[in-house]
């Protein structure tokens, strides 16, 4: 946890500022807190392996007691959710290894962790649309200097995109999620440099009013029960007298159209009503998906009809006073990878020494049923010249394989992803 995060962190219960309790065990420098206890006037919260835990669920209370007893290792076990020694030891061995990959850590967390979904996240249809929207909206609002937050951001796949819009000398985006293991993975693999905060989306958010210029939630809002206070909190985070800020909710399911992982969604009109005094524009994601698959531009100037919104299984909502948002946006063209170019893990590969042959293979039937639309850009079979692939992986020109990069056959993945 960065020391300057205290400037925006607030107790979700009393709204008070927090400070490090220096009379208790802590590991901290003048720049960051690695482990310790932070307190306001009403509550105490643990900081575990650099991540403030801003809720009072049982695992957080257990972790706090372990920190107070100078056992940050046991605090990490409690927050990751590993109770049996053999499970914890498997995770700890992977976590300590500099050679461990995202996949290795996920597998060490056991079958109860939804790691398979995240492993293939960078090429699923939901992500490619959300990423294009985030680049368009956040890129128009942040301008490389203002701060963003990704609420319910999971393992930080879209936070990684926000990192691209935040220069090294700017304050990093905040990634907030209830599930500690996910944001721990994000900080290590997916979005290193982000500021993770473990918090509950079904309560008040632990941040100061107006701390951000841009607040977003993607592919999670339909699972939030307290939707009205959630939207109120997103709006509060970007509420300043000079600039009301921007709120984006993308890929939330439509109550009128069944979809896998349906959650407890609202109708398009029901979602609109949550924003109360803020003007919000709604988009049916089918049109946005067609823009992305077709090579762009992503047309945020469109006005979708009520009929189109009611018929679409997923919706996007944008509340902003920034006119630059609601226009066509060219799609981002990769010039260099943020991480490394790798073959999409959805493909099985074979080679004859000069050519790599790839065959699309879904991890399981459920994944194929939910994300089968990826076939609109991922070919069932294709081949790659190994020489061109080696040149690309060595930092060479992208021209030879540009189409396969655009179609996500070759993906810009975080280092040590799989």
C-alpha positions, 0 to 999 in steps of 0.5 A: 500500500502506497503511503499517498493512498491514505490521502484518498482512503476512508473508512466505509462505516464512519467516513473517517481518515485512516492511519497506521497504528505504529504501536502494533506490529507493522512493516512499513517505510516512508513510501509504503506499508507492507503489513500492519493495522490501520485505524480510524475512529471506529474500526481497525483494518489489516494491511496484508502483503501491501493490500489494505482490507477495508471490510469486516468479514470473518477472513479480514478479522482473522487476518487482522489478528494474525498481523497483530501477532506478527504473523503476516504469513498466516494473514495472507493464508486467511485472505487467500482463503486456504485453510488446510496446511497442504493447500496453503503450502502449495500456494506459498511455494508457488508465490515464492517462486520467481518462475511461477506463472499466473496459471501456476498460482491459479492452479495452486489456489485449487478448483474452487478458484475461477481461474480458467475464466481469467486465463482466457480473458484477454480474448473473450468477446466480453473483454474485447468490447469492454477494452475498446470502450475503456480505451475510448471513454477513459482515454477521453476523460483521463488524458494521461494525468487524472486518476481512475478506479476499477470497481469489482475489477477482479484480476485486473485485466481491464485495470491493465488497460487503465495502466496504459492511460496512466503515465509512470509519473501519474497516480496509478489506477485503483483496483477494488474487489472483495476477493483478495486473491484476485487483486493479489494476482493483478498486482503481481501479474496482470496490472503491476503498478496498480493500487489494489484495495480489498473492499465490498461492493455491497457497501459504502466504498472506502474512498474520499468523495471526488478522489477520481475522475473516472470510475468503472465497473465491468462484467460484475454489476448484475451480481451486485444486490444493492444496485442503487447505493452502488451507483450512488457510490460510483458517482460520489467517487467522481463528484467534485465541484469543478468536474462531475467526473465520468462513470462507466458500467459495461457488460451488465446483463439485461433482465429481459434477455436470458444469458449465462451467468445471468445474475440479478439484472435489471431492465434497461429502464431500471438501470437508467433510473439508478443514475437519478440526476445524472444524464446517462446514455445506454448502449446495446453491446451487439452494435459495439461488438460488431464495431470491434470485430469489423475493425472499428471505429467504435461508434459511441455517437450512436443512439440505440433504440428502446427496441435494440436495448430491450433485445440485447443480453448485455448493456453498457451505460456511460454517464459523463459531461465530456463531449469527446466521449460520444463520438466514433473512436478509432480502435487502438492499433498495437505498436508494441506489446505492454507485456509479451506476444504469445499464442492465445492459450485457447489454441492447441499447437503443433509444428513441423519445424517451419510452420506452427499449426493452431487449432481452436479448443475451448476449455469446456462446453460451458465456456464455449456456450457462453463465449462462442462468439469469439469464433467471429474473430478467432479462426478454428484453424490457422498456421503461422510461420515460425520464423515470423513468430520468433522475430515478433517474440524477439521484438521485431516488426509486427507487420507479418503477423498484424492480422493475427494480432488484431484477431487475438490469435496472438495476444499481448499477455502479461509476462509469466502469464502461462 
